[in-house]
Amino acid sequence: MTPFDIILLIVGLALLILGAVSGIALFARAVKLSDKFGDETNIGTLWGLFFLGLAAGLLMIWIALP
């Protein structure tokens, strides 16, 4: 593996972990019972991190691995 492939693999794994953590946060928020409606702050950011982290992370890992 070239150094570029190693860096791409590390960044891809970091993005994949970031997407997984945001998915866990979304799941925990969905399971938690809340009496307040309209408390939807940062939900869009979590969904964006989830999709971008998974998609970009898997793409970078796919490119980096032979």
C-alpha positions in Angstrom: 0.0 0.0 0.0 1.2 3.5 -0.8 1.2 6.2 1.9 -1.8 7.8 0.1 -3.8 4.6 0.4 -2.9 4.3 4.1 -4.1 7.9 4.7 -7.2 7.3 2.7 -7.9 4.2 4.7 -7.4 5.9 8.0 -9.7 8.9 7.0 -12.3 6.4 5.7 -12.3 4.5 9.0 -12.6 7.7 11.0 -15.6 8.8 8.9 -17.2 5.4 9.3 -16.8 5.7 13.1 -18.2 9.2 13.0 -21.2 8.0 11.1 -21.7 5.1 13.5 -21.5 7.4 16.5 -24.1 9.7 15.0 -26.3 6.7 14.2 -26.1 5.6 17.9 -26.9 9.1 19.0 -30.0 9.2 16.7 -31.1 5.8 18.0 -30.6 6.8 21.6 -32.6 10.0 20.9 -35.4 8.0 19.3 -35.6 5.5 22.1 -35.6 8.1 24.8 -39.1 9.2 25.8 -39.5 12.9 25.7 -42.4 15.0 27.0 -41.3 18.0 25.0 -42.3 18.2 21.3 -40.5 20.5 19.0 -37.1 19.8 20.6 -35.5 18.9 17.3 -32.3 20.8 17.5 -29.3 19.3 15.7 -31.3 16.4 14.3 -30.4 17.5 10.7 -26.8 17.7 11.7 -26.9 14.1 13.1 -28.6 12.8 10.0 -26.0 14.6 7.8 -23.1 13.1 9.8 -24.7 9.7 9.6 -25.2 9.6 5.8 -22.0 11.5 4.9 -19.9 9.5 7.4 -21.2 6.1 6.1 -21.1 7.0 2.4 -17.8 8.8 2.3 -16.2 6.4 4.7 -17.2 3.3 2.8 -16.1 4.9 -0.5 -12.7 5.9 0.8 -12.2 2.4 2.3 -13.2 0.8 -1.0 -10.8 3.0 -2.9 -7.9 2.4 -0.5 -8.1 -1.3 -0.3 -6.6 -3.3 -3.2 
